[in-house]
Amino acid sequence: MEAALEQYLVLARTAKGKACEALIMQAIGNPHTFVFGELLRYVEQAGVSPEYLNLLEIFTYGTLADYQKAQPNIPELTPAQLKKLKMLTLATLASEQTVLPYSHLQQVLNISSVRELEDLIIDSIYEGLINGKIDHKLSALKVMSAFGRDVRADKIPDLLSKFSNYIQYIELVEGLIERQVKNFAADNEKAKKRKAKFVENQAKAAEEAKAMLEASEKFDSGEGKEGGRKGKSFLKAFW
């Protein structure tokens, strides 16, 4: 995306006034340019009329709704430029929600047919503005990730605050996971000890059962009976 804009950045270093305005219209009409923050910084001091500067700001930060609000005090867009702005608007929506119903998208993007909407979605995916898939059953776009657009300077503090809250949340989750792992390890160690004790008891029980079986076999073979006769002889001699 940045490579496609490079040619306009080179020209913007020397372009002034009307030439710079024409350059802006060419840049926003290029089907492969979607990043305009650097170009905006170049042309701000190039004698560009407020209408064209406002238009470039909309393509840099804004959405279709911003363009509609600015009319008629803004240059009219060609069909290709209008499509570009709708794709950028879709990227903004995709960065805010993971599931975008067709009904909502058609309203926001001012698109009447589902076929036209799906074509716009496919083109946006192809250009790398969004990563997602169309769900025909839900009539919705499921978003996995979205292209990061330029951010207005006055929005940076709010963005940093969101990043800070996100980092705190990640740290909280990491702490919870760490405690769960420790608890699992402790429970696992207890389970190992219980298993070892069980095996030990089973071994003792097996030894006792073996001893009883051997004693029974000896008795059945006569050794036990002989022992019994000797015992009786001893008792007779005693009495």
C-alpha positions as CSV (number, residue, x, y, z in Angstrom):
1,M,0.0,0.0,0.0
2,E,2.8,2.4,0.9
3,A,4.6,1.6,-2.3
4,A,1.7,2.7,-4.4
5,L,1.6,6.1,-2.5
6,E,5.4,6.7,-3.0
7,Q,5.0,8.3,-6.4
8,Y,2.6,10.8,-5.0
9,L,4.8,11.7,-2.1
10,V,7.7,12.4,-4.5
11,L,5.5,14.8,-6.5
12,A,4.0,16.4,-3.4
13,R,7.4,17.7,-2.3
14,T,7.3,20.3,-5.1
15,A,3.7,20.6,-6.1
16,K,1.8,23.7,-5.1
17,G,-1.8,25.0,-5.3
18,K,-3.9,23.6,-8.1
19,A,-1.2,21.1,-9.0
20,C,-1.3,19.7,-5.5
21,E,-5.1,19.5,-5.6
22,A,-4.9,17.5,-8.8
23,L,-2.4,15.2,-7.1
24,I,-4.7,14.6,-4.2
25,M,-7.5,13.5,-6.6
26,Q,-5.2,11.2,-8.4
27,A,-3.9,9.6,-5.1
28,I,-7.4,9.0,-3.7
29,G,-8.4,7.5,-7.0
30,N,-5.6,5.0,-7.3
31,P,-7.1,1.6,-6.6
32,H,-4.1,0.5,-4.5
33,T,-3.5,3.5,-2.2
34,F,-5.2,3.4,1.2
35,V,-2.7,5.2,3.5
36,F,-2.7,9.0,3.2
37,G,-1.3,10.3,6.4
38,E,2.1,11.1,5.1
39,L,0.7,12.7,1.9
40,L,-1.6,14.9,4.1
41,R,1.5,16.2,6.0
42,Y,3.2,17.2,2.7
43,V,0.2,19.1,1.3
44,E,-0.9,20.9,4.4
45,Q,1.5,23.7,3.7
46,A,1.3,23.6,-0.1
47,G,-1.4,26.2,-0.7
48,V,-4.2,23.6,-1.1
49,S,-7.8,24.9,-0.7
50,P,-9.7,23.9,2.5
51,E,-12.1,21.8,0.4
52,Y,-9.4,19.5,-1.0
53,L,-7.5,19.4,2.4
54,N,-10.8,18.3,4.1
55,L,-11.3,15.7,1.4
56,L,-7.9,14.2,1.9
57,E,-8.4,14.2,5.7
58,I,-11.6,12.2,5.2
59,F,-9.7,9.6,3.1
60,T,-7.0,9.6,5.8
61,Y,-9.1,9.3,9.0
62,G,-12.8,9.5,8.1
63,T,-15.7,7.5,6.6
64,L,-18.4,7.8,4.1
65,A,-20.6,9.5,6.7
66,D,-18.0,12.2,7.1
67,Y,-18.0,12.8,3.3
68,Q,-21.8,13.0,3.2
69,K,-21.8,15.5,6.0
70,A,-19.2,17.7,4.3
71,Q,-21.2,17.9,1.0
72,P,-21.7,20.1,-0.9
73,N,-18.6,22.0,0.4
74,I,-16.2,19.4,-0.9
75,P,-15.1,18.1,-4.3
76,E,-17.4,15.5,-5.8
77,L,-16.0,12.0,-6.0
78,T,-15.7,9.7,-9.0
79,P,-17.3,6.2,-8.8
80,A,-13.8,4.7,-8.2
81,Q,-13.0,7.3,-5.5
82,L,-16.4,6.7,-3.8
83,K,-15.8,2.9,-3.8
84,K,-12.3,3.5,-2.2
85,L,-14.0,5.5,0.6
86,K,-16.5,2.8,1.1
87,M,-13.7,0.2,1.4
88,L,-11.9,2.4,4.0
89,T,-15.2,2.8,5.9
90,L,-15.6,-1.0,5.9
91,A,-12.1,-1.3,7.3
92,T,-13.0,1.1,10.1
93,L,-16.2,-0.8,10.9
94,A,-14.2,-4.1,10.8
95,S,-11.7,-2.7,13.4
96,E,-14.6,-2.1,15.8
97,Q,-16.7,-5.2,15.4
98,T,-16.1,-8.9,14.7
99,V,-19.5,-9.6,13.2
100,L,-21.0,-7.1,10.7
101,P,-24.5,-7.9,9.6
102,Y,-25.3,-7.1,5.9
103,S,-28.2,-4.9,6.9
104,H,-25.9,-2.7,8.9
105,L,-23.3,-2.5,6.2
106,Q,-25.8,-1.7,3.5
107,Q,-27.1,1.1,5.5
108,V,-23.7,2.6,6.5
109,L,-22.2,2.1,3.1
110,N,-25.3,3.2,1.2
111,I,-25.4,0.0,-0.9
112,S,-28.7,-1.3,-2.0
113,S,-27.9,-4.8,-3.3
114,V,-26.2,-7.8,-1.5
115,R,-24.3,-8.6,-4.6
116,E,-22.7,-5.1,-4.7
117,L,-21.9,-5.4,-1.0
118,E,-20.2,-8.8,-1.3
119,D,-18.2,-7.5,-4.3
120,L,-16.9,-4.7,-2.1
121,I,-16.1,-7.1,0.8
122,I,-14.2,-9.4,-1.6
123,D,-12.2,-6.4,-3.1
124,S,-11.4,-5.2,0.5
125,I,-10.1,-8.7,1.5
126,Y,-8.1,-8.9,-1.7
127,E,-6.5,-5.5,-1.0
128,G,-5.6,-6.5,2.5
129,L,-8.0,-4.0,4.2
130,I,-9.8,-6.8,6.1
131,N,-9.3,-10.4,6.9
132,G,-12.5,-12.3,7.3
133,K,-15.1,-14.4,5.6
134,I,-18.7,-14.1,4.3
135,D,-21.3,-16.0,6.2
136,H,-24.2,-16.5,3.9
137,K,-26.4,-18.2,6.6
138,L,-26.1,-15.3,8.9
139,S,-25.9,-12.7,6.1
140,A,-22.9,-11.2,7.8
141,L,-19.2,-10.6,7.5
142,K,-17.1,-12.3,10.2
143,V,-14.0,-10.3,10.8
144,M,-10.7,-11.8,12.0
145,S,-8.5,-8.7,11.6
146,A,-8.6,-5.3,10.0
147,F,-6.2,-2.8,8.4
148,G,-5.0,-0.1,10.7
149,R,-5.8,3.4,9.4
150,D,-4.1,6.6,10.4
151,V,-5.2,8.2,13.7
152,R,-5.9,11.8,14.3
153,A,-3.5,13.5,16.7
154,D,-6.3,14.4,19.1
155,K,-7.3,10.7,19.2
156,I,-3.9,9.4,20.3
157,P,-4.4,9.9,24.1
158,D,-7.6,7.9,23.9
159,L,-5.8,5.2,21.9
160,L,-2.9,5.1,24.4
161,S,-5.4,4.7,27.2
162,K,-7.1,1.8,25.4
163,F,-3.6,0.2,24.9
164,S,-2.9,0.7,28.6
165,N,-6.2,-0.9,29.7
166,Y,-5.5,-3.8,27.3
167,I,-2.0,-4.4,28.8
168,Q,-3.5,-4.3,32.3
169,Y,-6.1,-6.9,31.2
170,I,-3.4,-9.1,29.7
171,E,-1.4,-8.9,32.9
172,L,-4.5,-9.8,34.9
173,V,-5.2,-12.8,32.7
174,E,-1.5,-13.9,32.9
175,G,-1.7,-13.7,36.7
176,L,-4.9,-15.8,36.8
177,I,-3.3,-18.4,34.4
178,E,-0.1,-18.5,36.5
179,R,-2.2,-19.2,39.7
180,Q,-4.2,-21.9,37.9
181,V,-1.0,-23.5,36.8
182,K,0.4,-23.5,40.3
183,N,-2.8,-24.9,41.7
184,F,-2.8,-27.6,39.0
185,A,0.7,-28.5,39.9
186,A,-0.1,-28.7,43.6
187,D,-3.2,-30.9,42.9
188,N,-1.1,-33.0,40.5
189,E,1.5,-33.6,43.2
190,K,-1.2,-34.6,45.7
191,A,-2.7,-37.0,43.1
192,K,0.8,-38.5,42.6
193,K,1.1,-39.1,46.4
194,R,-2.4,-40.6,46.6
195,K,-1.5,-42.9,43.7
196,A,1.8,-43.9,45.3
197,K,0.0,-44.7,48.6
198,F,-2.7,-46.7,46.7
199,V,0.0,-48.7,44.9
200,E,1.8,-49.4,48.2
201,N,-1.4,-50.6,49.8
202,Q,-2.2,-52.8,46.8
203,A,1.3,-54.3,47.1
204,K,0.8,-55.0,50.8
205,A,-2.6,-56.6,50.2
206,A,-1.1,-58.7,47.4
207,E,1.7,-59.9,49.7
208,E,-0.8,-60.8,52.4
209,A,-3.0,-62.6,49.9
210,K,0.1,-64.5,48.7
211,A,1.1,-65.5,52.2
212,M,-2.4,-66.8,53.0
213,L,-2.5,-68.7,49.7
214,E,0.9,-70.4,50.5
215,A,-0.3,-71.3,54.0
216,S,-3.4,-72.8,52.5
217,E,-1.4,-74.9,50.0
218,K,0.9,-76.2,52.8
219,F,-2.0,-77.2,54.9
220,D,-3.6,-79.0,51.9
221,S,-0.3,-80.9,51.2
222,G,-0.1,-82.4,54.7
223,E,2.4,-80.2,56.3
224,G,-0.4,-78.6,58.2
225,K,-1.9,-82.0,59.3
226,E,1.5,-83.3,60.5
227,G,1.9,-80.2,62.5
228,G,-1.5,-80.9,64.0
229,R,-0.5,-84.5,65.0
230,K,2.7,-83.3,66.6
231,G,0.7,-80.8,68.5
232,K,-1.7,-83.6,69.8
233,S,1.3,-85.8,70.9
234,F,2.8,-82.9,72.8
235,L,-0.5,-82.3,74.6
236,K,-0.7,-86.1,75.6
237,A,2.8,-86.0,76.9
238,F,2.1,-82.9,78.9
239,W,-1.0,-84.4,80.6
